[in-house]
Amino acid sequence: MNAKVYVAVDVRFWPDGRMSPLAVTWEDGRRFEVDRVLDVRRAASLRAGGAGTRFTVRICGRETYLFLEEDRWFVERRGA
């Protein structure tokens, strides 16, 4: 099973209660802007385990998942 990588996320909260991730700061300090939020739904991480709100986002032209599990954000570590 791949590992969860907990990350810092800059988020915009809307008056109607929605939230939109704006940027992700990786564990080594690199910061990536979220180009677009494509989908939001409750889902499990099949690769790293855990469940929560899954944001399908485009970062640097690549589609990836960003998970909000209770009060922590994570992504699935690729490769290895």
Number of C-alpha atoms within 10 A of each C-alpha: 9 14 15 18 14 18 17 15 22 13 12 12 10 9 7 6 6 8 12 17 18 17 17 22 15 16 11 7 10 8 14 14 15 19 16 16 18 12 10 16 11 12 15 15 20 11 13 16 12 14 15 18 18 22 20 17 22 17 18 11 10 9 14 15 19 25 26 19 17 9 6 12 19 23 20 20 14 10 6 5
